[in-house]
């Protein structure tokens, strides 16, 4: 299902205001109703001591992809905030970039349950490295 231009603009504007995403070099790849994809390069400054992507990079883009997936289903007079988020790290983040695919599991009036899967990519090679699950709440503007 597609989203309106108004919702897409709202997600893009909110994402552009996140200085953390700018610092990580992250970008919005796709916006759909209840689904958002974000990618980020694995930069020298976002690696851990063995050279893989730091878990903080996976968490940051996974949380944002999940949160923005929730925002696509919220009324235009609301923003979104994370209440809680859990991450399972499945494999080292080795590659050129990480890609987080966020989606809404259940959208409610008071809370929205979300999930996100994070993949490490190099060329055509893709490996599932993390999965996140959390809860988002609407915040009045």
N, C-alpha and C positions, 0 to 999 in steps of 0.2 A: 504494500500500500504506500502511496506517495504522500508527502506532506505539502502543505501550502507554502507558497513563496514567503509568506509572513513568518511562518514557523522556521523555515530554513534560514531566513535573515536573522531571526532572534538567536538561533543556535550559533550561527557564524559570528554575530556581534559579541555574544557572551564568551565564546571560545577565544576570540581575538583579545578580549580584556584579561585573559589569564596569563599573567607574566610567567608563571611556571611553565606553561606549554611553550611559550616563546623561548625560554631558556633551554628547554629540551629539544627545540627544533621540530616540535610536533605539528602535524597538520591534519585538518579534517579531510577525510577521504570520501566519505559517503554519509548522507543523512536520509533516513527513511522513518516511517512511522514506527516508533518503538525500537529503532535500530540506528546505531551510529558506529562508524569505523574511523579510528584515529591511527596514524602511523608516526613513528619518530625514528630518526637515524640513531644508531648506537655510536655516539660521539666519544672521543677520548675522555671527556669529562663526565661521562655517564657509565663508565665501566667499573667493575669491582676489581679486586687485586689479582684475579686470575685471567682478566681480559674479557670476561663475559659482561653482558649488560647487567648493571646493578638492578637488584630486585625493586629498588625505588623507582626506576624508570618503568618497569612493567606495571607496578602498582599505580603510578601516576597516570599513565595513559589508559590503563584498564578502568580505574575509578572514573576518569573523565568520560570515557566512551559509554560506560554504564549510566552515569549521571545525565549525559546529554540524550541518551536514548529515552530516559524518563521525561526529560524536558519536552521532547517532541510530542508527548501526549498530555501535557499540562496546559491549563488555560493561559492565555497570553498575559494575564495580570499576575502570574506567578513565576518565580525562579525556583531553582532546585538546590538542595544541600544534602550531603551524605550524612546519614545518621550512624551507620556502621558499615564496614567493608572487611571481608575476610579474603585472604589470598592463599591459594595452594600453589607452590612453586613446583613444577613438574620436571623441568630440565633446565640446564644452563642456557642463557640467552646469547647464543653464539650466532653471529650473522652480521648483516649490514644494517638492518632496521628491525624494529618491533612493530607489530600491527595488532591493535586491540579492537575486537569486535564486541560491542556492547549491545545488550538487548533487554527489553522489559519482560519479566516473567509474569508479573501481575501488577496491574495499575489500579490503585484504589484512590479514594478521596483523601485519605490522611497519609498513607504510606504507599510507596511503590517498591516492589521487590525487583532487583535487577541482577544480571549476570554479565560477565565479560570473559572472553577467552583471548589470551595474548599469544602471538606466534612470532618466532624469530624467522626472518627471511634473508636469503642470499640468492639473488637471481630467481630461478624457478623453484628453489628448495625452500620448503616451509616446515617448521617444527613447532608443535604446540608446547609452550613453555610454562604457562600459568593459567589458572582459572580463578575468577573472583566472583563472590556473591555478596550482595549487600542490600541495604535499605536506603531509600531516598525519601525526603519529605519536601512538600511544596513550601515555599517561602513567599509571602506577599511582597510585591514590589513597593 
